[in-house]
Amino acid sequence: MTGKEMVDLYRSQGWVIDRIKGSHYVLKNNGQIEVIPVHGSKDLAKGLELKLKKRLGL
């Protein structure tokens, strides 16, 4: 899963893009903050992907 796909997944769960700095998207939802790296079409590392999905509750 790419970083852009992960951002889209978070946005579908109600998260909002707060800001973008370089290749890092900062998303917010109810006081929580999550930073997702988006490096073109490069896949996220498996550990990071699983961590982000776990925080979403998936």
C-alpha distance matrix in Angstrom:
0.0 3.8 6.7 8.3 6.2 6.9 10.3 10.9 10.4 12.8 15.1 15.4 16.6 19.3 18.1 19.5 18.7 21.6 21.3 19.4 20.7 19.6 15.9 15.6 15.4 17.8 17.6 20.5 21.6 25.0 25.6 22.3 20.3 16.7 15.5 12.0 11.8 10.7 11.5 11.5 9.0 8.3 5.2 6.1 8.7 8.7 11.6 10.4 7.4 10.2 12.7 11.2 10.9 14.4 15.8 14.9 16.7 14.2
3.8 0.0 3.8 5.4 5.2 6.4 8.8 10.0 10.7 12.6 14.4 15.5 17.1 19.1 17.3 18.1 16.6 19.4 18.6 16.3 17.5 16.1 12.4 12.6 12.7 15.6 15.9 19.3 20.9 24.6 24.8 21.7 19.2 15.6 13.8 10.0 9.0 7.2 8.0 7.9 6.0 5.8 4.2 5.5 9.1 10.5 13.0 11.0 8.9 12.4 14.0 12.0 12.7 16.2 16.9 16.1 18.5 16.5
6.7 3.8 0.0 3.8 5.4 5.0 6.2 8.7 9.7 10.6 12.3 14.2 15.5 17.0 14.7 15.1 13.3 15.8 15.0 12.7 14.0 13.2 9.5 9.1 8.9 11.8 12.4 15.9 17.9 21.6 21.6 18.6 15.8 12.3 10.2 6.4 5.8 4.4 6.8 7.8 7.8 7.6 6.7 6.1 9.7 11.6 13.1 10.1 8.8 12.4 12.9 10.5 12.0 15.3 15.2 14.6 17.6 16.3
8.3 5.4 3.8 0.0 3.8 5.4 5.0 6.2 8.6 9.9 10.5 12.4 14.5 15.6 13.7 13.7 11.9 15.0 14.3 12.2 14.3 13.6 10.3 10.3 9.2 12.2 12.3 15.8 17.7 21.5 21.9 19.3 16.8 13.7 12.0 8.6 8.4 5.8 8.3 7.9 8.0 9.4 9.3 9.6 13.4 14.9 16.6 13.7 11.8 15.2 15.8 12.8 13.7 17.3 16.9 15.5 18.6 17.3
6.2 5.2 5.4 3.8 0.0 3.8 5.5 5.0 6.2 8.7 9.8 10.6 12.7 14.7 13.5 14.4 13.6 17.0 17.0 15.5 17.7 17.3 13.9 13.4 12.0 14.3 13.6 16.6 17.8 21.5 22.4 19.7 17.7 14.6 13.7 10.3 10.9 9.1 11.3 10.7 9.5 10.7 9.4 9.8 13.3 13.9 15.8 13.4 10.6 13.5 14.8 11.8 11.7 15.5 15.6 13.8 16.4 14.6
6.9 6.4 5.0 5.4 3.8 0.0 3.8 5.3 4.9 6.2 8.6 9.8 10.9 12.9 11.3 12.7 12.1 15.2 15.6 14.5 16.6 16.7 13.4 11.9 10.3 12.0 11.0 13.9 14.9 18.5 19.2 16.3 14.4 11.1 10.7 7.7 9.3 8.9 11.8 12.3 11.7 11.9 9.9 8.8 11.9 12.3 13.4 10.6 8.1 10.7 11.4 8.2 8.5 12.2 12.0 10.4 13.4 12.0
10.3 8.8 6.2 5.0 5.5 3.8 0.0 3.8 5.4 5.1 6.1 8.6 10.0 10.9 8.8 9.4 8.5 11.8 12.2 11.5 14.2 14.8 12.0 10.3 7.7 9.3 8.2 11.3 12.8 16.5 17.2 14.7 12.6 9.9 9.4 7.0 9.1 8.5 12.0 12.5 12.9 13.6 12.5 11.5 14.7 15.6 16.3 13.1 11.2 13.9 13.7 10.1 11.0 14.3 13.1 11.4 14.8 14.3
10.9 10.0 8.7 6.2 5.0 5.3 3.8 0.0 3.8 5.5 5.0 6.2 8.8 10.1 9.3 10.1 10.1 13.8 14.6 14.2 17.2 17.7 15.0 13.8 11.1 12.6 10.8 13.3 14.0 17.7 19.1 16.9 15.4 13.1 13.1 10.8 12.6 11.3 14.4 14.0 13.8 15.2 14.1 13.8 17.1 17.5 18.7 15.8 13.3 15.6 16.0 12.5 12.2 15.7 14.9 12.3 15.3 14.2
10.4 10.7 9.7 8.6 6.2 4.9 5.4 3.8 0.0 3.8 5.5 5.2 6.6 9.2 8.9 11.1 11.9 15.4 16.8 16.6 19.5 20.2 17.2 15.5 12.9 13.7 11.4 13.3 13.2 16.6 18.3 15.8 14.9 12.6 13.4 11.3 13.7 13.2 16.3 16.4 15.6 16.4 14.4 13.6 16.4 16.0 16.9 14.4 11.5 13.0 13.7 10.2 9.1 12.5 12.0 9.1 11.7 10.5
12.8 12.6 10.6 9.9 8.7 6.2 5.1 5.5 3.8 0.0 3.8 5.4 5.2 6.8 5.5 8.1 9.3 12.4 14.2 14.7 17.6 18.9 16.4 14.0 11.0 10.9 8.1 9.5 9.5 13.0 14.5 12.1 11.3 9.4 10.9 9.8 12.9 13.2 16.8 17.5 17.5 18.0 16.1 14.5 17.0 17.0 17.1 14.1 12.0 13.3 12.9 9.1 9.0 11.7 10.1 7.4 10.7 10.8
15.1 14.4 12.3 10.5 9.8 8.6 6.1 5.0 5.5 3.8 0.0 3.8 5.3 5.2 4.6 6.0 7.8 11.2 13.3 14.2 17.6 19.1 17.0 14.9 11.5 11.4 8.4 9.6 9.6 13.1 15.0 13.4 12.7 11.6 12.8 11.9 14.7 14.4 17.9 18.1 18.4 19.6 18.3 17.2 20.1 20.3 20.7 17.6 15.5 17.1 16.6 12.9 12.7 15.4 13.6 10.8 13.9 14.0
15.4 15.5 14.2 12.4 10.6 9.8 8.6 6.2 5.2 5.4 3.8 0.0 3.8 5.5 7.2 9.3 11.5 14.9 17.1 17.9 21.3 22.6 20.3 18.3 15.0 15.1 12.0 12.7 11.7 14.7 17.2 15.7 15.6 14.5 16.0 14.8 17.6 17.0 20.4 20.2 19.8 21.1 19.4 18.6 21.4 21.0 21.6 19.0 16.4 17.4 17.6 14.0 12.8 15.4 14.3 10.8 13.1 12.7
16.6 17.1 15.5 14.5 12.7 10.9 10.0 8.8 6.6 5.2 5.3 3.8 0.0 3.8 5.9 9.2 12.0 14.8 17.5 18.8 21.9 23.6 21.4 18.9 15.6 14.8 11.3 11.1 9.3 11.9 14.6 13.0 13.7 12.9 15.3 14.8 18.1 18.3 21.8 22.3 22.0 22.7 20.7 19.2 21.5 20.8 20.8 18.3 15.9 16.3 15.9 12.6 11.3 13.1 11.6 8.1 10.1 10.6
19.3 19.1 17.0 15.6 14.7 12.9 10.9 10.1 9.2 6.8 5.2 5.5 3.8 0.0 3.8 6.5 10.0 12.4 15.5 17.4 20.8 22.9 21.2 18.6 15.0 13.7 10.0 9.0 7.0 9.6 12.4 11.7 12.5 12.7 15.2 15.3 18.7 19.0 22.7 23.2 23.5 24.4 22.8 21.3 23.7 23.4 23.2 20.3 18.5 19.1 18.1 14.7 14.2 15.7 13.4 10.4 12.9 14.0
18.1 17.3 14.7 13.7 13.5 11.3 8.8 9.3 8.9 5.5 4.6 7.2 5.9 3.8 0.0 3.8 6.8 9.1 12.1 14.0 17.2 19.4 17.9 15.0 11.5 9.9 6.2 5.6 5.0 8.5 10.4 9.3 9.2 9.3 11.6 12.1 15.5 16.2 19.9 20.9 21.6 22.2 20.9 19.0 21.5 21.7 21.2 18.0 16.7 17.7 16.3 12.7 13.2 14.9 12.1 9.9 13.1 14.5
19.5 18.1 15.1 13.7 14.4 12.7 9.4 10.1 11.1 8.1 6.0 9.3 9.2 6.5 3.8 0.0 3.8 6.0 9.1 11.4 14.9 17.4 16.5 13.8 10.1 8.6 5.4 5.4 6.5 9.8 11.1 10.6 9.8 10.2 11.6 12.3 15.3 15.6 19.3 20.2 21.5 22.4 21.7 20.1 22.8 23.6 23.2 19.7 18.7 20.3 18.8 15.2 16.2 18.1 15.3 13.4 16.8 18.0
18.7 16.6 13.3 11.9 13.6 12.1 8.5 10.1 11.9 9.3 7.8 11.5 12.0 10.0 6.8 3.8 0.0 3.8 5.7 7.7 11.2 13.7 13.0 10.6 6.9 6.0 4.4 6.5 9.1 12.5 12.7 11.9 9.8 9.6 9.8 10.4 12.7 12.9 16.5 17.4 19.3 20.2 20.0 18.5 21.4 22.7 22.5 18.8 18.2 20.4 18.8 15.3 17.0 19.1 16.4 15.1 18.8 19.7
21.6 19.4 15.8 15.0 17.0 15.2 11.8 13.8 15.4 12.4 11.2 14.9 14.8 12.4 9.1 6.0 3.8 0.0 3.8 7.2 10.1 13.4 13.6 10.9 7.8 5.6 5.2 6.1 9.4 12.0 11.3 11.2 9.0 9.8 10.0 11.7 13.9 14.7 18.1 19.6 21.8 22.5 22.4 20.6 23.1 24.7 24.0 20.3 20.3 22.3 20.3 17.0 19.2 20.9 17.8 17.1 20.7 22.2
21.3 18.6 15.0 14.3 17.0 15.6 12.2 14.6 16.8 14.2 13.3 17.1 17.5 15.5 12.1 9.1 5.7 3.8 0.0 3.8 6.6 9.9 10.7 8.6 6.3 5.4 7.2 9.3 12.9 15.6 14.5 13.9 10.9 11.0 9.8 11.1 12.3 12.9 15.9 17.4 20.1 20.8 21.3 19.7 22.3 24.4 23.9 20.1 20.4 23.0 21.0 18.0 20.5 22.4 19.6 19.2 23.0 24.1
19.4 16.3 12.7 12.2 15.5 14.5 11.5 14.2 16.6 14.7 14.2 17.9 18.8 17.4 14.0 11.4 7.7 7.2 3.8 0.0 3.8 6.3 7.1 5.8 4.6 6.1 8.9 11.9 15.5 18.5 17.4 16.1 12.8 11.7 9.4 9.7 9.8 9.9 12.5 14.0 17.0 17.7 18.6 17.3 20.1 22.6 22.4 18.7 19.1 22.1 20.4 17.6 20.3 22.5 20.2 19.9 23.7 24.3
20.7 17.5 14.0 14.3 17.7 16.6 14.2 17.2 19.5 17.6 17.6 21.3 21.9 20.8 17.2 14.9 11.2 10.1 6.6 3.8 0.0 3.8 6.1 5.4 6.7 8.0 11.5 14.4 18.1 20.9 19.2 17.8 14.2 13.1 10.1 10.6 9.8 10.5 12.2 14.3 17.7 17.8 19.0 17.6 19.9 22.9 22.5 18.9 19.9 23.0 21.2 18.8 21.9 24.0 21.7 22.0 25.7 26.4
19.6 16.1 13.2 13.6 17.3 16.7 14.8 17.7 20.2 18.9 19.1 22.6 23.6 22.9 19.4 17.4 13.7 13.4 9.9 6.3 3.8 0.0 3.8 5.7 8.2 10.6 14.0 17.3 20.9 24.0 22.4 20.7 17.0 15.2 11.7 11.2 9.1 9.0 9.6 11.7 15.3 15.3 17.2 16.3 18.7 21.9 22.0 18.6 19.7 23.0 21.7 19.6 22.6 24.9 23.1 23.5 27.1 27.3
15.9 12.4 9.5 10.3 13.9 13.4 12.0 15.0 17.2 16.4 17.0 20.3 21.4 21.2 17.9 16.5 13.0 13.6 10.7 7.1 6.1 3.8 0.0 3.8 6.7 9.9 13.0 16.6 19.9 23.3 22.1 19.8 16.1 13.6 10.1 8.5 5.8 5.2 6.2 8.6 11.9 11.8 13.5 12.6 15.2 18.4 18.8 15.5 16.2 19.7 18.8 16.6 19.5 22.1 20.7 20.9 24.4 24.3
15.6 12.6 9.1 10.3 13.4 11.9 10.3 13.8 15.5 14.0 14.9 18.3 18.9 18.6 15.0 13.8 10.6 10.9 8.6 5.8 5.4 5.7 3.8 0.0 3.8 6.4 9.7 13.2 16.5 19.7 18.4 16.0 12.3 9.9 6.3 5.6 4.4 5.9 8.4 11.2 13.9 13.4 14.0 12.3 14.7 17.5 17.2 13.6 14.6 17.7 16.2 13.9 17.0 19.3 17.5 17.9 21.5 21.8
15.4 12.7 8.9 9.2 12.0 10.3 7.7 11.1 12.9 11.0 11.5 15.0 15.6 15.0 11.5 10.1 6.9 7.8 6.3 4.6 6.7 8.2 6.7 3.8 0.0 3.8 6.3 10.0 13.3 16.7 15.8 13.7 10.3 8.2 5.6 5.2 6.3 7.1 10.5 12.5 14.8 14.9 15.1 13.4 16.1 18.3 18.1 14.3 14.6 17.4 15.9 13.0 15.7 18.0 15.9 15.7 19.5 19.9
17.8 15.6 11.8 12.2 14.3 12.0 9.3 12.6 13.7 10.9 11.4 15.1 14.8 13.7 9.9 8.6 6.0 5.6 5.4 6.1 8.0 10.6 9.9 6.4 3.8 0.0 3.8 6.8 10.4 13.5 12.2 10.3 6.8 5.8 4.6 6.5 8.9 10.6 14.0 16.2 18.4 18.2 17.9 15.7 17.9 19.7 18.9 15.1 15.6 17.9 15.7 12.8 15.6 17.3 14.5 14.6 18.4 19.5
17.6 15.9 12.4 12.3 13.6 11.0 8.2 10.8 11.4 8.1 8.4 12.0 11.3 10.0 6.2 5.4 4.4 5.2 7.2 8.9 11.5 14.0 13.0 9.7 6.3 3.8 0.0 3.8 7.0 10.4 10.0 8.2 5.7 5.3 6.4 7.9 11.1 12.5 16.2 17.9 19.5 19.7 18.8 16.6 18.9 20.1 19.3 15.6 15.4 17.2 15.1 11.8 14.0 15.6 12.7 12.1 15.8 17.2
20.5 19.3 15.9 15.8 16.6 13.9 11.3 13.3 13.3 9.5 9.6 12.7 11.1 9.0 5.6 5.4 6.5 6.1 9.3 11.9 14.4 17.3 16.6 13.2 10.0 6.8 3.8 0.0 3.8 6.8 6.5 5.5 4.7 6.5 9.0 11.2 14.6 16.3 20.0 21.7 23.2 23.3 22.2 19.8 21.8 22.5 21.3 17.9 17.7 18.9 16.4 13.4 15.2 16.1 12.6 12.0 15.4 17.5
21.6 20.9 17.9 17.7 17.8 14.9 12.8 14.0 13.2 9.5 9.6 11.7 9.3 7.0 5.0 6.5 9.1 9.4 12.9 15.5 18.1 20.9 19.9 16.5 13.3 10.4 7.0 3.8 0.0 3.8 5.6 5.2 6.7 8.7 11.9 13.8 17.4 19.0 22.8 24.3 25.4 25.5 24.0 21.6 23.4 23.6 22.3 19.2 18.6 19.1 16.8 13.8 14.8 15.3 11.9 10.7 13.6 16.0
25.0 24.6 21.6 21.5 21.5 18.5 16.5 17.7 16.6 13.0 13.1 14.7 11.9 9.6 8.5 9.8 12.5 12.0 15.6 18.5 20.9 24.0 23.3 19.7 16.7 13.5 10.4 6.8 3.8 0.0 3.8 5.6 8.6 11.4 14.8 17.1 20.8 22.6 26.3 28.0 29.1 29.1 27.5 24.9 26.4 26.4 24.7 21.8 21.5 21.5 19.0 16.4 17.3 17.1 13.5 12.8 14.9 17.9
25.6 24.8 21.6 21.9 22.4 19.2 17.2 19.1 18.3 14.5 15.0 17.2 14.6 12.4 10.4 11.1 12.7 11.3 14.5 17.4 19.2 22.4 22.1 18.4 15.8 12.2 10.0 6.5 5.6 3.8 0.0 3.8 6.6 10.1 13.3 16.3 19.8 22.0 25.6 27.7 29.1 28.8 27.4 24.5 25.8 26.1 24.1 21.1 21.5 21.6 18.6 16.4 18.0 17.6 13.8 14.0 16.4 19.5
22.3 21.7 18.6 19.3 19.7 16.3 14.7 16.9 15.8 12.1 13.4 15.7 13.0 11.7 9.3 10.6 11.9 11.2 13.9 16.1 17.8 20.7 19.8 16.0 13.7 10.3 8.2 5.5 5.2 5.6 3.8 0.0 3.8 6.8 10.4 13.2 16.8 19.3 22.8 25.1 26.3 25.7 24.0 21.0 22.1 22.3 20.3 17.4 17.8 17.9 14.8 12.7 14.5 14.1 10.3 11.0 13.6 16.6
20.3 19.2 15.8 16.8 17.7 14.4 12.6 15.4 14.9 11.3 12.7 15.6 13.7 12.5 9.2 9.8 9.8 9.0 10.9 12.8 14.2 17.0 16.1 12.3 10.3 6.8 5.7 4.7 6.7 8.6 6.6 3.8 0.0 3.8 6.8 10.0 13.4 16.0 19.5 21.9 23.4 22.7 21.4 18.4 19.7 20.5 18.6 15.3 16.0 16.9 13.8 11.5 14.1 14.3 10.7 11.6 14.8 17.1
16.7 15.6 12.3 13.7 14.6 11.1 9.9 13.1 12.6 9.4 11.6 14.5 12.9 12.7 9.3 10.2 9.6 9.8 11.0 11.7 13.1 15.2 13.6 9.9 8.2 5.8 5.3 6.5 8.7 11.4 10.1 6.8 3.8 0.0 3.8 6.5 10.0 12.8 16.2 18.7 19.9 19.0 17.6 14.6 16.0 16.9 15.3 11.8 12.5 13.7 10.9 8.4 11.3 12.2 9.1 10.0 13.5 15.2
15.5 13.8 10.2 12.0 13.7 10.7 9.4 13.1 13.4 10.9 12.8 16.0 15.3 15.2 11.6 11.6 9.8 10.0 9.8 9.4 10.1 11.7 10.1 6.3 5.6 4.6 6.4 9.0 11.9 14.8 13.3 10.4 6.8 3.8 0.0 3.8 6.7 9.7 12.9 15.7 17.3 16.3 15.4 12.5 14.1 15.8 14.6 10.8 11.9 14.1 11.6 9.3 12.7 14.1 11.7 12.7 16.2 17.3
12.0 10.0 6.4 8.6 10.3 7.7 7.0 10.8 11.3 9.8 11.9 14.8 14.8 15.3 12.1 12.3 10.4 11.7 11.1 9.7 10.6 11.2 8.5 5.6 5.2 6.5 7.9 11.2 13.8 17.1 16.3 13.2 10.0 6.5 3.8 0.0 3.8 6.4 9.7 12.3 13.6 12.7 11.8 9.2 11.4 13.3 12.9 9.2 9.6 12.4 11.0 8.4 11.5 13.7 12.2 12.6 16.1 16.3
11.8 9.0 5.8 8.4 10.9 9.3 9.1 12.6 13.7 12.9 14.7 17.6 18.1 18.7 15.5 15.3 12.7 13.9 12.3 9.8 9.8 9.1 5.8 4.4 6.3 8.9 11.1 14.6 17.4 20.8 19.8 16.8 13.4 10.0 6.7 3.8 0.0 3.8 6.3 9.5 11.2 10.0 10.0 7.9 10.3 13.2 13.3 9.8 10.6 14.0 13.1 11.1 14.1 16.5 15.5 16.0 19.4 19.1
10.7 7.2 4.4 5.8 9.1 8.9 8.5 11.3 13.2 13.2 14.4 17.0 18.3 19.0 16.2 15.6 12.9 14.7 12.9 9.9 10.5 9.0 5.2 5.9 7.1 10.6 12.5 16.3 19.0 22.6 22.0 19.3 16.0 12.8 9.7 6.4 3.8 0.0 3.8 6.0 8.1 7.9 8.8 8.3 11.5 14.3 15.4 12.2 12.0 15.7 15.6 13.3 15.5 18.5 17.8 17.6 20.9 20.2
11.5 8.0 6.8 8.3 11.3 11.8 12.0 14.4 16.3 16.8 17.9 20.4 21.8 22.7 19.9 19.3 16.5 18.1 15.9 12.5 12.2 9.6 6.2 8.4 10.5 14.0 16.2 20.0 22.8 26.3 25.6 22.8 19.5 16.2 12.9 9.7 6.3 3.8 0.0 3.8 6.3 5.7 8.1 8.6 11.4 14.7 16.2 13.6 13.7 17.5 17.7 16.0 18.2 21.2 20.8 20.9 24.0 22.9
11.5 7.9 7.8 7.9 10.7 12.3 12.5 14.0 16.4 17.5 18.1 20.2 22.3 23.2 20.9 20.2 17.4 19.6 17.4 14.0 14.3 11.7 8.6 11.2 12.5 16.2 17.9 21.7 24.3 28.0 27.7 25.1 21.9 18.7 15.7 12.3 9.5 6.0 3.8 0.0 3.8 5.5 8.6 10.4 13.6 16.5 18.6 16.2 15.5 19.3 20.1 18.1 19.7 23.0 22.9 22.4 25.4 23.9
9.0 6.0 7.8 8.0 9.5 11.7 12.9 13.8 15.6 17.5 18.4 19.8 22.0 23.5 21.6 21.5 19.3 21.8 20.1 17.0 17.7 15.3 11.9 13.9 14.8 18.4 19.5 23.2 25.4 29.1 29.1 26.3 23.4 19.9 17.3 13.6 11.2 8.1 6.3 3.8 0.0 3.8 6.4 9.4 12.5 14.9 17.6 15.7 14.4 18.0 19.5 17.7 18.7 22.2 22.6 21.9 24.5 22.5
8.3 5.8 7.6 9.4 10.7 11.9 13.6 15.2 16.4 18.0 19.6 21.1 22.7 24.4 22.2 22.4 20.2 22.5 20.8 17.7 17.8 15.3 11.8 13.4 14.9 18.2 19.7 23.3 25.5 29.1 28.8 25.7 22.7 19.0 16.3 12.7 10.0 7.9 5.7 5.5 3.8 0.0 3.8 6.6 9.2 11.9 14.6 13.1 12.3 15.9 17.3 16.2 17.5 20.6 21.3 21.2 23.7 21.8
5.2 4.2 6.7 9.3 9.4 9.9 12.5 14.1 14.4 16.1 18.3 19.4 20.7 22.8 20.9 21.7 20.0 22.4 21.3 18.6 19.0 17.2 13.5 14.0 15.1 17.9 18.8 22.2 24.0 27.5 27.4 24.0 21.4 17.6 15.4 11.8 10.0 8.8 8.1 8.6 6.4 3.8 0.0 3.8 6.5 8.5 11.4 10.2 8.9 12.4 14.2 13.3 14.2 17.3 18.4 18.4 20.5 18.4
6.1 5.5 6.1 9.6 9.8 8.8 11.5 13.8 13.6 14.5 17.2 18.6 19.2 21.3 19.0 20.1 18.5 20.6 19.7 17.3 17.6 16.3 12.6 12.3 13.4 15.7 16.6 19.8 21.6 24.9 24.5 21.0 18.4 14.6 12.5 9.2 7.9 8.3 8.6 10.4 9.4 6.6 3.8 0.0 3.8 6.3 8.3 6.5 5.9 9.5 10.8 10.2 11.7 14.4 15.3 15.8 18.0 16.5
8.7 9.1 9.7 13.4 13.3 11.9 14.7 17.1 16.4 17.0 20.1 21.4 21.5 23.7 21.5 22.8 21.4 23.1 22.3 20.1 19.9 18.7 15.2 14.7 16.1 17.9 18.9 21.8 23.4 26.4 25.8 22.1 19.7 16.0 14.1 11.4 10.3 11.5 11.4 13.6 12.5 9.2 6.5 3.8 0.0 3.8 5.6 5.4 6.1 8.7 10.0 10.7 12.3 14.3 15.6 16.8 18.5 17.0
8.7 10.5 11.6 14.9 13.9 12.3 15.6 17.5 16.0 17.0 20.3 21.0 20.8 23.4 21.7 23.6 22.7 24.7 24.4 22.6 22.9 21.9 18.4 17.5 18.3 19.7 20.1 22.5 23.6 26.4 26.1 22.3 20.5 16.9 15.8 13.3 13.2 14.3 14.7 16.5 14.9 11.9 8.5 6.3 3.8 0.0 3.8 5.5 5.0 6.1 8.6 10.0 10.6 12.1 14.3 15.5 16.5 14.6
11.6 13.0 13.1 16.6 15.8 13.4 16.3 18.7 16.9 17.1 20.7 21.6 20.8 23.2 21.2 23.2 22.5 24.0 23.9 22.4 22.5 22.0 18.8 17.2 18.1 18.9 19.3 21.3 22.3 24.7 24.1 20.3 18.6 15.3 14.6 12.9 13.3 15.4 16.2 18.6 17.6 14.6 11.4 8.3 5.6 3.8 0.0 3.8 5.4 5.2 6.2 8.7 10.0 10.5 12.4 14.4 15.3 14.3
10.4 11.0 10.1 13.7 13.4 10.6 13.1 15.8 14.4 14.1 17.6 19.0 18.3 20.3 18.0 19.7 18.8 20.3 20.1 18.7 18.9 18.6 15.5 13.6 14.3 15.1 15.6 17.9 19.2 21.8 21.1 17.4 15.3 11.8 10.8 9.2 9.8 12.2 13.6 16.2 15.7 13.1 10.2 6.5 5.4 5.5 3.8 0.0 3.8 5.5 5.0 6.1 8.6 9.8 10.6 12.5 14.3 13.6
7.4 8.9 8.8 11.8 10.6 8.1 11.2 13.3 11.5 12.0 15.5 16.4 15.9 18.5 16.7 18.7 18.2 20.3 20.4 19.1 19.9 19.7 16.2 14.6 14.6 15.6 15.4 17.7 18.6 21.5 21.5 17.8 16.0 12.5 11.9 9.6 10.6 12.0 13.7 15.5 14.4 12.3 8.9 5.9 6.1 5.0 5.4 3.8 0.0 3.8 5.5 5.3 6.2 8.6 10.1 10.8 12.5 11.1
10.2 12.4 12.4 15.2 13.5 10.7 13.9 15.6 13.0 13.3 17.1 17.4 16.3 19.1 17.7 20.3 20.4 22.3 23.0 22.1 23.0 23.0 19.7 17.7 17.4 17.9 17.2 18.9 19.1 21.5 21.6 17.9 16.9 13.7 14.1 12.4 14.0 15.7 17.5 19.3 18.0 15.9 12.4 9.5 8.7 6.1 5.2 5.5 3.8 0.0 3.8 5.5 5.1 6.0 8.6 9.9 10.5 9.1
12.7 14.0 12.9 15.8 14.8 11.4 13.7 16.0 13.7 12.9 16.6 17.6 15.9 18.1 16.3 18.8 18.8 20.3 21.0 20.4 21.2 21.7 18.8 16.2 15.9 15.7 15.1 16.4 16.8 19.0 18.6 14.8 13.8 10.9 11.6 11.0 13.1 15.6 17.7 20.1 19.5 17.3 14.2 10.8 10.0 8.6 6.2 5.0 5.5 3.8 0.0 3.8 5.5 5.1 6.3 8.7 9.9 9.9
11.2 12.0 10.5 12.8 11.8 8.2 10.1 12.5 10.2 9.1 12.9 14.0 12.6 14.7 12.7 15.2 15.3 17.0 18.0 17.6 18.8 19.6 16.6 13.9 13.0 12.8 11.8 13.4 13.8 16.4 16.4 12.7 11.5 8.4 9.3 8.4 11.1 13.3 16.0 18.1 17.7 16.2 13.3 10.2 10.7 10.0 8.7 6.1 5.3 5.5 3.8 0.0 3.8 5.4 5.2 6.4 8.8 8.9
10.9 12.7 12.0 13.7 11.7 8.5 11.0 12.2 9.1 9.0 12.7 12.8 11.3 14.2 13.2 16.2 17.0 19.2 20.5 20.3 21.9 22.6 19.5 17.0 15.7 15.6 14.0 15.2 14.8 17.3 18.0 14.5 14.1 11.3 12.7 11.5 14.1 15.5 18.2 19.7 18.7 17.5 14.2 11.7 12.3 10.6 10.0 8.6 6.2 5.1 5.5 3.8 0.0 3.8 5.4 5.0 6.3 5.3
14.4 16.2 15.3 17.3 15.5 12.2 14.3 15.7 12.5 11.7 15.4 15.4 13.1 15.7 14.9 18.1 19.1 20.9 22.4 22.5 24.0 24.9 22.1 19.3 18.0 17.3 15.6 16.1 15.3 17.1 17.6 14.1 14.3 12.2 14.1 13.7 16.5 18.5 21.2 23.0 22.2 20.6 17.3 14.4 14.3 12.1 10.5 9.8 8.6 6.0 5.1 5.4 3.8 0.0 3.8 5.3 5.0 5.6
15.8 16.9 15.2 16.9 15.6 12.0 13.1 14.9 12.0 10.1 13.6 14.3 11.6 13.4 12.1 15.3 16.4 17.8 19.6 20.2 21.7 23.1 20.7 17.5 15.9 14.5 12.7 12.6 11.9 13.5 13.8 10.3 10.7 9.1 11.7 12.2 15.5 17.8 20.8 22.9 22.6 21.3 18.4 15.3 15.6 14.3 12.4 10.6 10.1 8.6 6.3 5.2 5.4 3.8 0.0 3.8 5.4 7.6
14.9 16.1 14.6 15.5 13.8 10.4 11.4 12.3 9.1 7.4 10.8 10.8 8.1 10.4 9.9 13.4 15.1 17.1 19.2 19.9 22.0 23.5 20.9 17.9 15.7 14.6 12.1 12.0 10.7 12.8 14.0 11.0 11.6 10.0 12.7 12.6 16.0 17.6 20.9 22.4 21.9 21.2 18.4 15.8 16.8 15.5 14.4 12.5 10.8 9.9 8.7 6.4 5.0 5.3 3.8 0.0 3.8 5.6
16.7 18.5 17.6 18.6 16.4 13.4 14.8 15.3 11.7 10.7 13.9 13.1 10.1 12.9 13.1 16.8 18.8 20.7 23.0 23.7 25.7 27.1 24.4 21.5 19.5 18.4 15.8 15.4 13.6 14.9 16.4 13.6 14.8 13.5 16.2 16.1 19.4 20.9 24.0 25.4 24.5 23.7 20.5 18.0 18.5 16.5 15.3 14.3 12.5 10.5 9.9 8.8 6.3 5.0 5.4 3.8 0.0 3.8
14.2 16.5 16.3 17.3 14.6 12.0 14.3 14.2 10.5 10.8 14.0 12.7 10.6 14.0 14.5 18.0 19.7 22.2 24.1 24.3 26.4 27.3 24.3 21.8 19.9 19.5 17.2 17.5 16.0 17.9 19.5 16.6 17.1 15.2 17.3 16.3 19.1 20.2 22.9 23.9 22.5 21.8 18.4 16.5 17.0 14.6 14.3 13.6 11.1 9.1 9.9 8.9 5.3 5.6 7.6 5.6 3.8 0.0
